[in-house]
Amino acid sequence: MTNLFRQIPKIDTLANSKEFEGLNRALLLKIIKKEINALRKKIQDESIQDIDQSELIKRVKREYDDIANPSIKPLINATGITIHTNLGRSLISERIFDKTKEVFNSYTNLEFDLHTGKRGDRYDIAAKHLTLLFGCEDVLVVNNNAAAVFLILNTFAKDKEVIVSRGELVEIGGSFRIPEVMKSSGAKLKEVGTTNKTKLQDYKEAINEDTAMLMKVHKSNYTIEGFSQEVGIEELVKLSKERGLLDYYDLGSAYLPKLPYGLSDAEPSIFEILKHSPSLVSFSGDKLFGSVQAGIILGKKDLIKKLKKNQILRMFRVDKLTLSLLENTAIAYLKERYEDISTLKMILQDTKELKKRAQKIVKKTNLKTKPKESFTFVGGGTFPNRKIPTIVLEIDGDAMGLQKAFRDKRVIGRIENDKFLLDMRTLQDRDIEPLCNIINEIAQ
Ligand SMILES: *Cc1c(COP(=O)(O)O)cnc(C)c1O
């Protein structure tokens, strides 16, 4: 064993190996140190009998390549799911990104009032645009919608009761569970109704002197069908006003202009919800709204003011980049430049456009298949179980093998009826050329 220790190469000597020529010395030394420590440990544990120098060099090289390249990489989404949480939810269009770019590498008036020369309020940024866009009294932006839920409950319902329907006590994914978030915020959950049916009377009967709020939660990723009933936001707002309580709708995701494929009939737009004048509404910035990760809170001025006074807000505050991206998204909405909002643009595409895209790919590749009609979903916990039409290209061959081969080239497709396919709805124009090259490589 002691012998083996003596055989460990010196860090500098190893770093001078010709295999490492041209690599950054500082990073290389860090990786060699780490690998040599690991080697020491193995010798100590007597899990190796000898030191294979060429194997060590290979390992260092592999580790170097791994670290020197960012681990978050662009990929081609051919799943057809527009708001794919695992693939990063919404895309920021180049146009909106370009407008934000300057904020990345220069100082800004983030908390500086250019008129008075005094300290400004970061929460004023984006708020003016978003307030005009939604036509509400005031807006507050936090890190994500989960933070919005927590902040609202903690501010208005700490040690008090919040009434929620049993049918809306959901888990959203990434183990975000409404009952647990409520508990950690200090609010007391008062469940009413049953899984499938909750009536207005159930809320009425649950109200007592400890009640702070009536809360509605969008079910997001599931639906209750058949014998079911829920209380709409309109009735909840009315009841909360009658009883001098607050009402809050955790909407999860919000869309603005009318959507195709019957989606707008399935669920109201944010404007239809705001018509009922709820006290507070919150939703994610990167779901249907199609911008960056954020929690957007819309509400009455005095309530937003109280939220801003909560010390916890500091922990949920957003960076200038988030504010800038949101502001530019809001401007695009205000100008009705929907083509600048990638998520919206993808959902608005009709199947004719998608078919053209598929034909273009077929023409440029050796694929023998024809574009086929199929269905996909919006994703991201929005419009659960609502199918929307799409166009796909089936790739001939073993579906599992193809899925892996394409994934190795960072193209994520899906398997349907034992066939691997590429969905046209989520492809970007700039994806077409590299995708055609990959198809030609894989699908002979
Ligand atoms: C998605 C969602 C959340 C969590 O939002 P994040 O922005 O992911 O933090 C909370 N509530 C509902 C109803 C949701 O759909």
The ligand as an ORCA input file, in Angstrom:
! r2SCAN-3c Opt
* xyz 0 1
  C     -46.809     26.247    -11.659
  C     -47.622     26.582    -10.496
  C     -47.040     27.054     -9.313
  C     -45.550     27.194     -9.173
  O     -45.078     28.204     -9.996
  P     -43.482     28.373    -10.232
  O     -43.386     29.585    -11.096
  O     -43.013     27.128    -10.874
  O     -42.883     28.603     -8.895
  C     -47.862     27.367     -8.252
  N     -49.200     27.213     -8.344
  C     -49.805     26.771     -9.471
  C     -51.289     26.611     -9.496
  C     -49.042     26.436    -10.586
  O     -49.636     25.968    -11.691
*
